[in-house]
Amino acid sequence: MGVMHKWIRQIAAGEDGLYTSVGLGTYVDPRIEGGKLNRVSTDDLVEVEKLGGRELLHYKGFKVDTAIIAGTTADCAGNISLEEEPVTLSILAMAMAAKACGGKVIAEVKRLTANGSIHPRQVAVPGALVDAVVINPDRQQSKLGFNPYWTGEVMLPWEEFVRNGTLPLPLDERKVILRRAAQEINPGYVINLGVGMPVDLRWIAMEENWFDKVTFTTEHGCFGGVPSGVEVFGTHINPGCIMDSPSIFDMYHGGGLDISLLGFAEVDLMGNVNVSKFGGVLRGSGGLIDIVHNTPKIVFCGTMTSGGLRTSIENGRLTVVSEGRHQKFVQQVEQITFSARNALAKSQKVLYVTERAVFELTEEGPVLTEVAPGIDIAKHVIPHVAFPLKIREPLKTMEERLFR
């Protein structure tokens, strides 16, 4: 996702695509899959090249005929503003890319205003780049309707999170996983939360009173505030800043994150992670390849098995009531979204946190380092790992407080 945003920006600048090391060793690397979905996909969009002794991927440029962008308000000169938009994305780069290629720019907005009505600081795309404006008074901010807390127009009082039943979280396997992941976070950290389970770390931070000691971000550009869930992932309630997407990915690629919590569908014997394609179903990688590229600490969060897993947590101990149908620790992932080899070369710390066990990435692959109280590794861990499991001695027990 980040490469795609920056790829468009390079086209806007008249360059022949994008040169970057982001994506090496993953499914977008042409030596692995080249980002090709199936046998119908025959065009080579990515090449490996060496520049200055460094191996880089060249995402080749392409022509943009039309850019379709969205905003809130347009004036009669075509200037576009975003006051009701919860994210900025890449609309300026998209418009510039289309114009650089001799193409057209079409903007959908909610309303029209007279020239001079939009403050210059609020103009996201200047009218000189816009060829047509479509005015749609019924345009929706999201599937959930309009929410002024996403744009910073008003700020939601913290008490409302308790009043609406969000807090406290129920004590289940998700809460245990997130509590353990939170042990890797220090005050002052800038954090990225992935879609799904990881984004609920926001509630753990509030419940345990350290929310104001860290800064949450998501790759769509929101900085600060409370990340939203899967239904509107990428927005934040009470954001401190809404950056454009290419800029926040510049920060991510440059090492601006301290830690990221991400989900996983599969982990293999090398420590590679798949979130993008499994069971023949394409889910896509979102921003994960970009997020993990240069983040010093990465915590993958997920249950040991999936599809019917049921657990019970009582008296500080975990009991597996029924096992999931799907094994997530496999011999080889269906698709490499995260390259363990690249992470080891960069000395990144990588953990795989489940409700019953914690694994750490080493040169030998994932090594079991912690086990939950009440769990028998011979019964509840080893049979659900499809490769020979290495165990670090002495094996630690996950803190009992995580299960209370």
N, C-alpha and C positions, 0 to 999 in steps of 0.2 A: 504493500500500500504506500509506504513512504517513497520507495523507488519510483512508483508510478506518478506520485505528485511531483517529485523532482525531475522526472523524465519529461513531463509536460512543461515544466519551467525551462528546461534546457531547449526544448523546441521553440518556446516563446523567445528565447535569446538567439535563435538562429543557429544553434549548435547541432551537430550530427548525433543527437541522442545523449546518453548519460554514461560516464565512466565511473564505476564505483566498485568497491569490494563487497558491498552488501549483496548477499545471495550466494556467495561462493560456498560450495559444499552442500547446497540445498537443492530442491527439485527444480529451481530455476537455472541452475548451472547446466550448460549444454552438455557437459560430460556425464550428467545424471539423467535429467529429463528435458532440460531446456525450456521448462514451463509449458510443455505441450500436453494438452489434455488427453488426446487419444491419437489413433492412426490417421485421422483426418487432418490433424494439425501438422503440416509439413514445413511451413515457413520457419526459418531460423531467425528469431527475433533477438537472440542474445549470443554474443561471442565472448570467448576468453582471449584477452590480450595482455601482453606484458609492457608496462610503461615504467621507465626508471627502475627496472629490476623487480617491480611489484606486479603481481598477478591481479588483474581487474576484470570485471565483467563489463562489456560494452552493450548496453541496451540501445539498439539502433533507432535512429530517429524515424519518424513517419509523418505523413501529411495530415493536418487537422483541417477538414473541410468546414465543419460547423461546431461551434460550442454552444450548448444550451445550458444557461446558468439561471440561478434563482436568487431573488432578493425580496426585500419588503416594499421599498418605495422607489419609484423612478420619477425624475423631474422631466420636463418637456424636452430637455436636451439629451435625455437618455442616461444621465448619471444615476447610478444604482447604490442604494444604501441597504443595510442589513439589520436594522434595529430590532426586528422581531425574530431574527435567525439565531438559533442556539449554537451554531458552528459556522465558521467562515469557509472551510475547505480550501479549494484551489481556484475559486472563480476568476480571480484576476489573471492568474497564470493561464487558465483555460482560454480566456478571452484574448490574451496576448498571443497565445500559440496559434489560435485560429487566424488572427490578423496577420501574423508572421508568415502564414502559409497561403495568404490571399483568400481566406475563408470568411465565413459570416458568424456573427454572434447574436443569439436570440436570448433575451432575458424575460423570465416570467416574474411578475411582481404582483403585490396585493393592491397597490394604489398608486395614483398619479398625483404629483404636486407641481406647483409652479416653479419655474427656474429661480434659482437663488434660495430656495427653501431648505435645501440640504446643506448643512455645514460642510466645508471642504474636508475636515477631518473625518467625517462620516461617509464620504464617498468611497465605496469599496472598488467600484469599476467606473472609470470616467466615460462619459457619453460618447466620446470620440471613438471608443472601441466597440460600441453597441450599434448593431444594424437594425434591430427590431425589438420592440417591447410588447409583451402580451400581458394585459391587465386582467387579473383573475381575482375579484373581490372575495371569492370563496376559498382561496388558496389556504391550505392547512399547514401549520407549523410542523405538525407530526401526526401520526395515527392517533395519538392520545389527545389531539386538540392543542390549544394554546396554553403555554405555561410561562408566565413572566419571570418565574424563579430561574429559568434556564438562561435568560439573557442578561440578568443583573438589573432588570428594570425595578424589581423589588426583591427583598431578601427574606427567605423563609425563616422564621424564628426556630431555633434549635429545639424548643419545647415541642414543636409539632411532630418531630420524628418519634417522640415517645407517645404523644397523644394519639397518633394514627395507628399505633400498634406495631410499628416497625421494630421497636426495641422493647425488651431484650430479645435477642435471637433464641430460638429453641435450641436446647442442648442435643445436637445430633452430630453425625459424622462430618457434615460440612463445617460446623462450628469448631470442631476439634481440629480439622485440617487448617482452618484459617488462624486459629489461636497459635498453632505450632508455627505456621508461616510468619506470624507477627513477631515471633521471637527473633527473627532475623533482621528486624527493623530497629534502627536507632533514631533518637531525636534529631531533627534537622534533615532527615532523608527526603529526597524528591522521588516519588514513587509512581510507577505505572501499574495499573490494574487491568488485566485482560478480561474479556467478556466471559460471562458465566459465573462459576463459583468465585473466582478471585475478586470480582467487583464488590462482593459482600464484605470484604475486609473493612469497608467504610463503617459498617455497623459495629464491628468488633472495636474499631478505633474509638467510636463514640461511647460504646458501652463500657470500655475499660479506661476512658478518660485520657487518651493521648492523641485525639484527633487534631488538636491545635498545635501539636509538636512536629507535624510532618506536612508535606504538600503533595496532594494527589494530582496526577495528570492522566489524560487519555490522548491517544494518538490523533484524534480528530482536531485537537487544538486547545481544549479546555485546560486551564491551569488554576489549581486551587478550587475550594468548594468541595461538594459531595458528588462523586461520579454516579450517574444513573445506571439502572439495571439494563437487562438485555432488550427490553421493549423499546428503549430509546438510547441504546448504548452510544457513547460519544458525547452526550450532553452532560452538563454538571448543574446541580442545584447550587445557587449562590457562587458562581465562578468568580475567581479573582481577576482572571484575564482570559480572553478568547483570542488565541493566536491563529494565524492562517496555518494550514496543515503542512506546507513545505517547510515553514520555519520551525515548527515543533519537531519535525523529523530531522532537520539540521541539528537540533539540540540532542535528540536521541542518538543520531549517528556519531555525534561528537563526544559522547560519553556524559551527557548532562543528567542522566538518571543515576540514582544510587542503587536501586533495586527494582525488579519487576516481578509481579506475581502473575502467572499464566496458567491456563488449563492444559490438559494433555488428553489425547485419545489413545496413543500408543507410545511406549518406551521400549527400546530394544537393547540387546546385550552390549552395544557400543555406548549407549546413552543418548542416541538420537531420539528425537521426539517428532511425532506426527500429530498435527491438528487439522490438516488440510484435506486429506482424502483417505477415507477408510470404509471398508465394506463396499467399495465401488462407488460411494457417494462423495461428490465433490462439495466440500464445505468452504474451501479457500483459506488462505493463511492470514487474511486481514493484515494487521501491522506487525505480526509476531516476528518475522524475519528481520525487520528493521529494529524492533525493540531490543531483541537479544544481541544485536550486532556488536554493541560496545558497552553493554551494561555490566558492571563488575559483579553483581550478585543477581542470580536468576533462581526463582523458586517456582517449580511446576507443582500445581495443586490439583489433586483429584483422588477419587476413591480407587482402591486396589482393583476392584472389579466393577462392572456396570451391568445394567439390565436386570433389575430385580434384587439388588443388594439390600438387605435389611440388617440393621444393627440395633443393639440396645446398650445404653450407657447408664450404669448405676454404681454408686459408691466408688466413683473414681476408676472404674474398670470398663473396658469395652468387650462386648460379646457380639459375635457374628451370628445372627439368627438364621439368615439364609444368604447364600453366596450369589453374586451376580452371574449371569450367563456368559458374559464377555470378559475374556482375559485381556488386560491392558499392557502387561509386561510381556512382550513377545520376542521371538528370536530375531526378527527383522521387521522394521516398520514398513508399512505399505508405501509411505512417501516421507522423505526427509524434509521436514519444515525447520527443524533446529539441528544444526550439525554439532555433534559432541566433539569431533576432532578440532573444529575451529575454535570452540570454546576453551578447550584444553590448551591450545596454542596461545590463546590470549590470557591465560591464567584466570579465567572467570570462575567464580564459585557457583556451582549448580547443585541444587537440591531437588529431590522429587519427594513431596510430602503427601502421604496418604493417611487415612484414618487409623491405620494399624501399624504403619512402619514408615521410616524415613530412610531415604537412600541418598548418597552423595556421589557425584561424578568423579571418577578417578581415571588414571591411565588404563586401568583394567576394566573400565565400564562402571555401571552403578554398583555401589557397595552398600550393603545394609548397615546402618549405623545406630538406629534406634528402633525400639518396638514398643507398642502400647501395652500398658498394664492389663493383664487378663488375656493376652494373646500368646498362643503357642506357635512359634515360628515354623515348627515341623508340620503343623496342621493348617495354619491360617496364612502363611506367607510363602514358604518354599513351593507348595503345589501350584501356586498362582503366578509363578515366574517361569517363563518358558526357556530360560537359559540357566546354566550353573551359577548359583547365587554365591557371591563372595560376602563374607560377614566380617566386620571389623570388631576385633576383640580388644578390650572388653565391650560387649554390646550394651549400649545404654538403654534405659527405660525412659520413655517419654514422660514428662512431668505429670504427676497425677492431677494437678490443678486444671490441666487442659480438659479433663474428663469430669469436672464438677461444675 
